[in-house]
Amino acid sequence: MEDTDFWTVVTIALLTLNTVITRSFFFISSRPWSMPSWLRRSLAYAPVAALAAVIVPEVVMTQGQLITTWQDARLFAVAAGASWYYLRKGLLGTLVCGMAVYLPLRLGLGW
């Protein structure tokens, strides 16, 4: 702590206090907090939206360029996963089905 100045310690203390207050705010209240129905409905789509935000750029681009060939294992994996989801509506099954198509094409054929 010899190299730590006063303002660094004050900043850490205030950030700690801020974190404790904001995280315990729901416990301090005497009445229960209810989530609005519109927020509850929108949070149901959060995992799918986050997954799409991560997956879509990876599927359609390679090193900053759009895919120019049909011999890409990712395209077939997405088609298989989308088909599974359309038929069964299960997110875990969609991921498993997509990977079951992707891995043999990627590792076996080298696409």
N, C-alpha and C positions, 0 to 999 in steps of 0.2 A: 504494500500500500504506500510505499515511499514515493513512487512515481505518480500516484493518483492525486490529482488536484481536487480542490474543494467542489468545484462545479460538476465534476464527473460523479462524485459521490451524491450530490444533491439530485442530479439527473436520474441516477439509478434509483434513489429512494423515491422520487416522485413517480417514476415509471412503475415501480413496484406497487406503490399505493394506488395508482390508477388501475393496474391490473387486478388488484384485490377488490377494489370497489366495483369495477365493471363485471367481474366474474361472480361476485356474491350479490349483485343487485337483485336477482330473482329470489334469493333466500331472505333478504331483508324485508320484503313486502309481506304484509299480514294477510293479504287475500291472494288467491291463486290467479295466475296469469293464463289467459286463454289465447290460443292462436286463432286468428281469423281464418275462415274457411277458404278464402282465396289464397292465402299464404300456404295453407296445408296442401291444397291442390297443386300449387306451383312447385312446392318442394318435392312432390312425387316425381316430377320430371327432371330434377337436378342430376341424379346419377346418369341418366341417359344423355342429357345435354353435355355433361362433362366428358363422358366417354366419346361422344361424337366430336367434341372439340379436340380431343387428343388423336383420335383415329383418322378422321377425314383428311387432314393434311398429310399424314403418313401414307395413306392409301393412294392419293392422287399425285403426289410429288416425290421426286427423287433428286436429292441435292439441289433443291430450289427450282427444279424444272418439272413440268407436267410429264406424266408417263406417256411415252410415244409408241409403245409396243403392247400387243395383247398378251405376250408371253411373260406375264408378271403374276406371280403366285398370289399377290395381294388382291388382285381383281377377282380371281376365282374364289378366294376365301371370303371376300365381302359378299359375293353373289350367293355362296352357300349359306353364310350366316344370316343374310337378309331373308333368304328363303325359309330357313328354320324359324326365324322370328315371326315371319308372316304366318306360318302354319301352326306353330306351337306357342308363341308369345312368351317364351322363357329366355331371360337374359343369360343365364349360365349356359343353357343349351346352345344359345347363339354363339357364345365364345368358344365352346368346345367344338362345335361343328365347324366354325371358321378355322380354328387351329388344326382340326383333323384334315382339312383340305390344304391348308397353307404349308404345313410341315412336309408332307410327302412331295409336293411340288417344289418347294424351296430346297430341301435337302436331297431328294431323289433325283430330280431333273435339273437342279441348279438354276432355276428361274430366279 
